[in-house]
């Protein structure tokens, strides 16, 4: 029993915030990891990161209006996806630049909104919770809408799975087969903005890249088939999120009175998983060269 | 607006704008926007770490952006560059959340580091920034031709004995230093706007490298001056004006180019 308590600090399973955190954390991790695989394959990590950064403006608006951060993140992320598409994300040569400019403008807006947040509601905590997340503070009433958003994202991915995969791996072949590459690209961005919203609620706007890119990059290192990569990415995301929630809860007992941030544990676990995946991927190659 | 306590701020901002405009042109030409965004954002926890250790913020920032530069170049050898950048950014920010929460003064400090604070610049703080600024400009001046050649035609540069890997690392290191010195003033999120907005506009307006460099520097200085003045008058954050102006400059330059191209 004492060993059990060492791993799971007392009250872990009974705590309502922990249960909520586990449910929404799992949803965010799975959706982000799945769309992350496509994002990594398409070489659009910057767009994914930009969307999550820009969505922080939405979190700040929500703070200002006193509505749930979910709707703020969601609205702004979808708008930003549209702006990126309009500004010419399709021409790959200029893509980084345009993404950067839109990102800069979005962050400027966040600066203003957070400034107003701090001024009007005297809550310096707004910057922290928007940027770095506050998974234990999400009310249980958000579970249903967040699962709804996750369901929508997974459904969209399922519907366009084949063309999405084909355009991610080989756009030329896809357009030769009559796939409308640009509309699939827009749909990819839309799903991305849903995923980013969920992750921003979980580990914060500027950290949501961790759940998006980390598990997917690790999975792509190991798996050579798309289906397996998706499965592994989802699994990695879940492990990191559950482990992160558990460790953050336990950390109350390490440094009495002060918990370590969940986001720190989740990003550390994701980094560890990536390093492990790299070592794993290296192994057979080393053996092969040794045999030869 | 030009009261004596503001003068240091103006001097500091001008130095930073000159450096950001010059470095930014190469960031834009080399297509390294993501790295230029990730370095400052990943470096900002360095300030919190420095606070914990009781050393100067600048060294913490330089240390963290150095980690970022090494990490990105190492990971990019066996991974797509954008993925490598995202992974490094994630790892540094993760550490950052821990340092920030351990170092106590959390909320206000985070806002200032992310979005910048130009009010309290002392004369003593200007000297290291000026020294680093001169260092960067000198390095850019000395390396201008090889760097430009490597940027525009890596193959041709390789035949002249300029290794692409070394040029990449060296340039990233410059971006890292520029980031560290600009960060406390303009903020982690907007160093990047200042780097790519004016530079992208300058590149749209001219094809000649030297003219573009000059134009980029001038536009960056203009952006910063207008932003500080507007922030002073409106009491809104400087970062908002920097981000918006940078995007506006880019849009205007784009439109004017399209207009001129039409017969």
Interface residues (C-beta under 8 A of the other chain):
Chain A: X40 X43 X44 X45 X46 X48 X49 X53 X93 X96 X97 X99 X100 X101 X102 X103 X104 X105 X106 X107 X108 X109 X110 X111 X112 X114 X115 X118 X124 X125 X127 X128 X131 X132 X204 X206 X207 X209 X210 X212 X213 X214 X217 X258 X260 X261 X263 X264 X266 X267 X268 X270 X271 X274 X278
Chain B: X28 X31 X32 X33 X34 X36 X37 X38 X41 X78 X79 X80 X82 X83 X85 X86 X87 X89 X90 X91 X93 X94 X95 X97 X98 X100 X101 X102 X106 X107 X108 X110 X111 X114 X115 X187 X189 X190 X192 X193 X196 X197 X200 X236 X237 X239 X240 X241 X242 X243 X244 X246 X247 X250
